[in-house]
Every structure is written in structure tokens, then in C-alpha cells.
Amino acid sequence: MARRRLGDTDAKLNGTMSKEGFREAIKIFRYVHPYRWYLYVGLFLLTISSLVFLGIINMFKDLIKVAEGKDFYGLTLNEMGLILLAVLVLQGFISYFRVTLFAHASEKGTADLRKAVYDKIITLPVNFFEKNQSGELVSRVTSDVDKLYSLFSITLVEFVRQMILLVGSIAILVYTNPKLTLIVLGTFPVVVIFAMFFGRYIRKLSKEKQKILAETNIILSESVSSIQVVKAFTNELFETLRYGKANSSVVGIALKYARGRGIFSAFIVTVLFGALCFVMWQAALMVQSGTIDAGDLFNFVAFSGVIGAAIGSLGTFYTEILGALGATERVREILEMESEVDAKTQAEPLHLKGDIEYKNIRFAYPSRKDITIFEDLSFNVRQGGKVALVGQSGSGKSTIVSLLLRFYELDGGKISVDGKNIYDYDITRFRENIAIVPQEVILFGGSIRENILYGKPDASDEEVIAAAKKANAWEFIDTFPEKLNTLVGERGVKLSGGQRQRIAIARAILKNPTILILDEATSSLDAESEKLVQEALDNLMENRTSIIIAHRLATIRDVDCIFVIEKGRIIESGTHEELSNIEDGAYSNFAKLQFNSASFEER
């Protein structure tokens, strides 16, 4: 059920990371750049720590020589033991500060990246959210960014550490025994080449895993947010099977990923450590012949083990780095999208009067360009006027207000407010003059106060209460023990439909808009709730330009003009009385469907 989203990233799954692609991928590191000094100091301590580790291993050779009775700067075994203990304590302190510094940089950098992705998503246009489901976007902000945290805090650090140990160990062995070192290094190019080849395969699997994991998140998000529908249709088993199937796909890809790494590990054990066994055999022969002593042999064995472990780890870390960079592609794709608004830029306040004109509008949804919604739509709403849009579902009523809100670009024509093209206004300041009360109100999962304040975040409690009273909401808010601090639950589930509507109206009243949009705001309410909500709406519409999408015709009898929409065209317009008197007219037919003639006239 999941749709294809976020462009055509998946088409690249089977590709390889080009130099240009790699350069683009590493741009993600700019988020740790502000904390680079933590990284620099951490890398310095990492270098010291690694060199100290090599020094400790090298001292074991001298311990053996002292134990054999050889002199080492006149030190006894006990004195050398105390030196080792002191070095180990120092190593512990260095490691602590190193880990803390890297954690600081990675935590802060990842937090900045997560916020940057969220900031970008929240400023993208509406059609982006129509193409991408919420579960996938959550996965982008969580799963993919968490992969980068592992990259920043663990993988790269260990990669650098193993490089230092590898180079340092090779340098020591070349200095002490160049002949045996050449045999060890013979395996190095083979492992590196195989790791580079294998890294491409791992990167592809990593991206596939992230994609499928995102799709499982979509299913989870959909089923939880629509739990009432799931329950009502007794589809628990269906959802369980759907999620289980998607989850099994994640396991399948993960096991495939694990098998690939297993093959690589087997290669390392067989080729690299097989070669090391051969080297050990050669070293034993040299001891037997007296070419090297036991201390040098131990030294060689120890450093050969470090080299082998470093080479094996480098291959693994290389594939993990590529895998993490692969996971950033979707994150970077979002970050590179063009925002609809700049939330950080503050333009001059805009105070509109509310004269609206639609002129020769042509429009088709970006995702359905083959289906034209409007061919040549024109009408106007005077300042402070109230108009209603009436028509069958799919006739284009909601699209008309969506275009006014600039949710979509027009294909032709012009919408003007106060004689100026709406696209010439700053979009944020323009929308500040508009409020909408939808049919299905979605409240945030905080308190009633927080939900009303969404219309004006800096409003005082007195303003909030005044707005609630005008919306006929205070009468039920005041009955709650916690009053404005009452939690409404996720999406407002703890409130009734009428209560949610009145909270939404209070929010709109607090915003004090010039233009008001009512999208079938009372169509789903019972008679008592509708009466209270309609009174609140009447208060809200006072002295405001209002566009009402109507389902219940009885609620729009007093508007200045009613536009009857059919297939994207205005087929009738006029007042309630004028349209009701058109024999066999579309509006009068709508009315007859809702009421019989006598009761309709009485209303």
C-alpha cells in the first residue's frame, strides 16, 4: 500500500557511489563542523591513546628480555610493572575524555541535522506531503539520522583508530624485522580491493533496508492514527498480517546484509589469518635458527595480530561508512528541496482588507495533471462579504480555498486580494491574514490552552478565555477540573466533535484573521452541537471576509452570495432566495434533497 516517494532515489539502489556522489554525501558532515574542535581534540587524544597502546605492546618484549636476565635501562620487573600500571591509568583517563569529546560532537551534530531535516520538512509545500506519507518522513528524521549518529560517534572514530594502529604496527615491524613484515603486507592489497568491491554491495543492501524499514513505519503510523477505523471494520488481523509481512521483509534484507558481512569475515579469517599462520611458522623457524630471540618473536606475533585485526576492521568499517552514507541520500534529498517559506525570515506585518477576486483560473493538481479541475473560473468576494460554495463532492469547492491559501501554483489566471496578486505577497504574512475552521478538526496532543494559543502563541490567558467565550467553548472548558490545562489527547480524542470544533473556532478568533474559511464546519455535528457551533461561527464571521464551504444549506441562508459549483464551473450564483426560486435549478434541487419543500421554507 506504500507509494513511491521522495523522487526516484530507489532507482539508484543498484548504482555505485561516484566521486561526485561521494562529495555530495560527505556534505552531511557540515553539521558537525561547528563542533570541530571537540573532534580535533578528540582525534589528538585518540592518536595519543593509540600510540600509548602500541607502546604498551612493545614493552612486553622488554619484559620478556628482563625476565631472561637482560638489561633494560637498569629496570627490574617490578619497576616495569609499576610503569605499565601508570601508563594504563593514563590510558584510561585519555580514553574517557576522548569518548566524551566525540560524544559531544556527534550528539550535537546529529541533533542539528535532525532539526535541520524537521525544519526543512515543515517548510515544504502541501503537495510534498501528498506524495510522501508521514511514516516515511518520521523514518527519515529518526532511523536515517540515527545511522549518521553511529557514523559520527563510533564508526569513523574506530576507522581512524585502526588506521593509526595499522600504520604504527607496520612501522615498528618494518624497523624490527622487515623480511617477515613484507609477508604480512602481501595480504593487505587483496583485502583492501575486496573491501572496496564488497562495500558497494553493502551500501545497496543498507539503502534497501532503510527503504523497507520506512515502509513498515508507514504501516505503523497509518494503523495507529486510524485505530478507530481499524476497530470499526474489525481489521486487526489484516493490519497484523500487513505489518508482519513488511517486518519480515526487513528481517530478510537484514539477514542478507548479515550473510554478506559473514562472507567478508570468512574471507578475512581464511586469507588474512591463514597468511599470518604462515608468517608465524616462518618466525618460529627463525627463532630455532637463532636469528631472533623469544622477545622479538612475541613482539612480532603481537604486532602481527594488531595488523590483522586492523585490516579486518578497516574492511568492516569501510562498508559501514558506505552504508551510512547510503542512508543519507534520502535525508540529503529532503534538505536540498526548495522550501515554500523561510520560517526564520521576518517580513513586515501585512494587514489586508479582504477584497478577493478569482479571474480566469486554470488549475490541475500537480499529481494529476491529466485531470483539469478549473478551466476558466472567475468570481469575487467583497471586503467583509460572506459567500458560500455549494456543490457535489469533487466539484472543486475545497480546491478553491486551497488555491487562496497558496497550497498549489495556478496553471493560469490570477487570484487577487486587495487588488494585488496573492503571489506578490510574502507567503507567511499573507497566510497570517487567513484562518480556517475545517470539517474534521485536528488538535495537537497538548492542553486546551496550547491548542487555542496556536492561533496567537503570545496571547495572554485573558485573551484565550475571551476567545473561548466567543466560541461558546468556555462553558465546557470551565467544567473541567484543570480548565485550560486539560489535556485533549492525541488529535483531540478526549473531546467530542462539537467541543473540538469550538476549540478550533476559539483558535481562529484569537488569530483575528481578515479572511475566514469555513470548510463544512458543522456538517458532522448533532443538532445541539451544531446550534452552539453555528452561534460561535456567527461571532467569528463578524466584519470578516468569509468563504463558507457548505453541506447543510440551512447554515448559509444569510450569506451575501451563494456559488453553485459543478465540475469546476460556477453554474449558479445569487442569494438563498434568488436561487431557491429558480425552477429545477441546481441549488433548489440540492435543497429538496435535504428538506421537503414545506420544512425548507419554514427554516
N, C-alpha and C positions, 0 to 999 in steps of 0.2 A: 504493500500500500504506500510505501515511501516513494516520493517523487524524486527526480533528478534535480539537484540543487547546486548552487554556488558555481555556476558556469560549467565548464567542461573539464574540470580538474581530473576526473576519473579517466578521461581519455589519455592522460599522461602516465597512468599507472604502469604501463608496460615500457615506458621510456627510461632513459638513463639521465643522470644529472649532468648536464653540460657545464662548461666553465661559467657560462652566463647564468645558468640556473643556480650554480653553487654560489656565485657572487650575490645573486638575489637572496638566496637562502640565509647567508650569513649576515644580511642586513638586520635580521631579527636580534642580533647581539647589541644593537644600539640601545636596547632597553636596559642593559647592564652598564652601559657607558658612564652614566652619572655616578656609578659606584665602582669605577675602575680602580681607584686607589685601594679599596678593600681587596680587589683582585690582585693588584700588583704586589701589595704587601703579603697577601696570601701565597702568591706564586714564589715570592722570595723565601718565605718560611717553608714552603713545600720543597724548594731546591735545597735549603739547608737541611731539612729533615731527611730528604732522600740521600744526601751526601753523608750525613751522620750515620744513616742506616748502612751504607756501603762501608763506612769506616769501621763500624762495629763488626761487620762480617770479616773485614780484613784483619782485625785484631785477633780473631780466633786462630789464625795461622801463627801469630806471635805467641799466643797462649800455649799452643802445642809445642812450639820451639822452646819456650821457657820450661815447660814440663819435661822436655827431653834434656834439660840442663844447659841449653844455650843461653847466651846473654842477650837481653833486650833492654838497653839503656839502664842496666842495673836494677830493674824492677823485679820484685818477687811475684809469685802467682797471686797472693792475697792483695798486693797493691794493684795489680792489673784488674783483679775482680772489683775492687773499690772504684777504679777509674771507669770500668764498664757500667757499674751501677749509677755513678754520677751522670754518665753520658745518657743512660736510659731515662733517668729522671728529667734531664734537659730535653730529651726527645719527646717525652710526654707533654711537657709544657708547650713546646713548639707545635706539636700536633693539635693541642687544644685550641690555641689561638688561630692556627691555620684553618681548622674546621669552622670556627666561629666567624672568621672573616669571610670565607667562601659562602657560608650560610647567609650572612648579612647581604652580600651582593646578590646572591641567587634569589633569596626571598623578596627583596625589594625590587629587583629587576623583573621577576615573574609577576609580582603584584602590579607593577607599572604596565606590563604587557597585558595582563588580564583586564585592567581598567581601560587601556587603550582600545582593546577589542570591543569591550562593552560600550565605550564612548562612541566608537565608530558605528556599531550596530544601532544604537539608539538614535543616531542622526541620519540613518539611511531612509530612503523614501518608502512609501507604503508598498509599492509593487515588489520590493525586495522581500518583504515578509509574506507576500502572497506566493512567492516562488520557493521560499525556504521555511520549513516547519520549525517550530520552537524547540523541539527536542534536539534537532541537529545543531541549532545555534548554541544551546546550552552545552552540547558536547564540544563545540569549538572553544568555548570560554573555559571549560573545565579540563576535559581529557587531553586535548591537544596542548594546552598551555602547561598542564602538569608534566607532559613529556619533556617540555623545554626546561622545567624546573630540574628534572633529573639530569638533563644535559648540562645545565649551568653548575649544579651543585655536586654532582658525582662523576659523570662520565668524562667530561673534559679534564677535571682535576686528576682523575686516575690515569687518563691518557697521557697527560704531561708527566705525571709521576713515573709511569712506566717508561716513558722516553728517557727521562733522566737516569733511571736505574739501568736501562739498556746501554746507553752511551757510556755511563760511568763504569759499568761492569766490563764492557768491551775494552775501554781504555786501560783498566787495571790488568786485564788478562793479556792484552797485547804487550804491555810493559813487562809482565812477569813470564809469559810463555806464549810467544807469537805463533809457534807451529801448531799447537793444539787449538788456539783461538781461530785460526783460518778454517779448521774443520767445522767448528761450531758455526761460523759465519756463512758457511756454504749453504746452510738451510734457510738463511734469512730471506734472500730474494724470492725463493719459491713461496714461502709463507705470505710475504707481502703481496705478490702478484695474485695469489689465490684469494687473499682477503679483499683486494680491490674488486675482483670479479664477483666474489660472493656478496660483497656489500651492496651491489645493485639489486641482487635478488632479495636481500633482507629489506632493503628500502621499499621495494614494491609490496612485500608482504606487510610491512608496517603500515603503509598507507591503506591497504585493503582492510586491515584490522580496524583502523581508526574509522573508516567509512562504515563498516558494518556495525561497529560499536555505536556510532552516531545514529544509525537506523534503529537500533534497539532502544536508544534513549527517546527517539520519536514515539515509538510504540508506548513506552512507559509514560511519557508526558501526555499523550493523547488519552490513554485509558484512565489515568488518574484525574485529569482535568474534566473528563466527560463521564465520571463514575456513575452519575445518576442515569445517564443513557444506557450504560453498560448493564446496570442493575435492572432498569426497566425492561430491557429486551432480553434479560437473563443470558447475557453473552459472556459470563465469566469464563466458561470453558473455551469459548472461541478466542478470547483475549489471552488466556493462559497458553493455548496452543500457538497463537501468533507470536507471543513473546518468546516462548520456548524454542520455536523454530529459528527466530532471529538470534537468540542466545547461543543455540547450537552452532550457528554459522560462525559466531565469534570464537567459540571453542575450536572449531575446525581450522580456522585461519591461525589461531594461536598455536595449535599443535603442529601445524605445517611450519610455522615460524620456528618452533622448538626443534622440530626434526632437522630443519636446515642448520640451525646452530649446533645440533648434535653431530651432524656430518662434519661440520667445520672442526668441532672439538676432537672428533675421531681422527681427522687429518692431522691435527696438531700433535696428538699423542703418538700416532704412528710414525709420522715423518720426522717431526722435530725431536721428540724424546727418543726415538729409535736412533737418530744420529747422535744424540747425547750419550746413549749407551755405548755406541761405538767409540766415542771420544773417551769415555771412562776406561774402556778396555785398553785403549792406546796409552792412557795416562798410567794405568796400573803396570803396563809393560815398562814404562819409563822409570817408575819407582823401583821396579825389580832390577833394572839395569843400573840404578843409582844416578840417573840423570836429574831427577827431582827428589826432594825428601817428602816425608809424610805431611808436613805443614803446608808445603806448596800444593800437594795433591788435594788436601782438604780445601785450601783456598780456591783451587781451580774448580773443584766439584761444586762448592758453594756458589761461586760466581756464575758457573755454567747453568746452575739451577735458576738463578736470578734472571739470566739472559733468556732461558727457555720460557720462564713464566712471563717475562716482559713481552716477548714476541707473541706468545699466545694471547696475552691480554690485549696487546695493541690491535690484533686482528679483530677481537671481540668488540673492543671499544670503537674501532673504526666503523664496524657495521652498526653499532648502536647510535653513533653520531649521525650516520647517514639516515638511519631510521627516524631519529628525532627531527632531522632537517626535513625529511619527507612529510612528517606530521605537521610541519609549519606551513606547508603550501596553502592549505585552506585558511589558516589564520592570516597569512600574508595576503591572500586574495581578498579577504574582508577588509583588511587595513588599507589596501590600495584602492578600494572603491571610493567613488565620489560621494561625499556627504550631501544631503539635501540642505541641512542647516549647519551653521557653525555655532554650537552651543556656548562657546567661550567669548564670541564677539558680541558686544552690546551696542546695538544701534540706537538712534534717538527714538524715544517713545512715539507711537503713532496713534492718533485719535481720529478715527473715521466717523463719518456722519451716517453712512449706511445706505446710500443710493446704489442699487445693484442693477447691472444690465448684462444680459447674455445676448450676444449678437452673432448670428450665423455660425453656431457652434457645430463643429465636426469632431467626432471622437469615436475611437475604438480602443478597448483595453490592450495594453502592451502585450499581454499574454495571449490575446485572441484578436489579432489584427484583421482576421478574415471576417469578423462579425462586427458590423458597424452599429454603434449604439445611437448616435445622433448624426444626422445628415445636414440639417440646417435649422438648428434650434435657436429661437430668439424670444426673449421676454424680459421684463424689467420689474423691479420692486422699488417703490419709492422709499425715501427715508422714513423710518418709523412705521412703515406699512406691514401688513400681515397677509401673507399669501399661503395657499395650501396647494400641495401637489397630490393629485389623486390618480390612481390607475392600477391596472393589474400588476401582479408581481412580475418583475423582469421588464417593465416598461421603461425604466431609466430614472425613476424618482431619486433613489439613493445616489445614483451616479451624478445627478445634477449638483447635489450638495458636496459630493466628494471633489468635484471639479472646482467648486468655490473654495474649498479648503486647500486646493493645490496639491491634492494627493496624486494627481496624474497631470501629464502635459497634454494640452489640446493638440489635435491634428489640424485644426483650422478654426477661424473665428476668434472672438475675443470676449473675455469677461472683464467688465469694468466695475470698480467700486469708487464712488465719488468722482466719476469721470476719468479715472486713471486705470490702466491695465493692471490687473492684480499681480502680474509677473514683474512689474516695475517696483513693487513694494518689497521691503525686506520681509522674507517669509515668516520669520519669528514674530516680528512686530505686527505683521498683518494678521496672523492667527490669534494673537493676543486679543484682538477685537471680536473674535468669534467664540461662541460656546455652543456645545451640542449636548442634548439630552437624548440618548439613544433608547431604542425599544428594550434592549436587554442590557441593563446597566452592569458593568464590571467594576466592582470595588476592589481596592487593594486590601491585603490581609492585615491591616493595622487597626487603629481605633477609628471611631466615627469622626473625631476631631481631625485626624490626619487626612481622612478622605474628603472632608469638606474643605480643608486647607489646601487641597490640591488645586483649587481654583485661584487661590491667592496665598502662597506659602507664608507671607509675612503678616497676615491678618491677625488681629487680636482676638481674644476669646469673646469679647463683646460683639465684634463683627461676625464671628462664627455663629454665635447664638442668635443674632438678629437675622442672619441669612437662614438659619434653621427654622425660625419662627415664620418667616415669609414663605418658606417652602412647606409649611404645615408639618414639619418634621420634629419640632421641639416637643410636641405633645407626647410622642412616644419615646423620644430621647430622654426626657425628664423622668420617665417611669423606670428607666434602667438604674440599678444601684450605682453604677460607675459613670452614668450620664455620658458626657462626650468622650470619656476614656474607655467606653465599651468597645471590646474587640469585635469586629464584624465577621471574622473568619476568612478563609481563603475565598476570594471572589465574592465576598459578602454573603456566604451561605447561612449565616446566623440570623439574617434579616429576611423579612418577607419581600415579595416583589414590590409591593406598594411602598414599603419602607426604603428599599434600595432606590426606587425612583425619586422619592422625596430627598434622599441624601444627594443624589445626582443633581436635582434641581437646586438645592442649597449650594452645592459646589458652583453651579452656573451663576446663581445670584451673587455669590461672593466675588466671582470673576468680573461681574458687572460689564458684560460684553455690549458692543454696539449692534452686532448681528447675532441672532439666535436661531439655531437649527433644532427642530423637534422631529425626531425620526420615529414616528408611530409610538410616542412616549406613553400612551395609555392603552394600547391595543391588547396587552396581555394581563390586564388587571380586572379584578371583580368590580361590581358596581360601586361599592362603598369606597374602595381604594381609589377608583377612578375619579370619584367626586372630589376627594381630598387632593389628589394629584392635579386634577384639572384646575382647581382653585389656585394651587401653587403655580401652575403654568401661567394662569392669567396674570398673577402678580409678576411673574418673571417677564412676560411679554410687554409689560407696560413701557411705552416710549422706546421700544426697540424694534429694529427691522427683523421680522420673524418669517422664517420659511418652515412650513409645517408639512411633513410627510404624513398623510392621514390614511388611516384604515377605517376608523369609525367616523362616519360622515357627520354624526351629531356633534362632534367636537369642533367642527370648523364652520359652523353656520355664521359666525360673526366676523370672519376674515374679510379683508378688502377684495380679494380676488382668488378664485379657485382655478387652477390649471389642470385640465384633464389630459394625462399623458397616455399615449398608446403607441407602442413600438418606436419610441424615441421622438414622437411628434406631439405637439400640442394640438389636440383636435377640438377642444372646447375651452373657453375661459369666460369668467364672469362671477358674479356673486352667487350665493346659495339660491336666492330667489330666482335670479335670472336663469340659472342652469336647470333648476327644478321645473321651470315652466317650458322647457324645450321638450316637445313631444317626441318620445322614443330617442331621446338624447342619451349619450353615454353616462352622464352624471345621474340623470333621473333613473336610468336602469340600475346603476350601482345602488342607488337609494332603495329601489324596490326590492333588491336582493337582501337588504338589511332590515327593512321595516315594511309593513304593509302601508298602503297609501295613507290611511287614516291616522295611524300612530305616528307615521313620519311627519305629517303636517302638524300634529299636536306637539311633537318635540321641537 
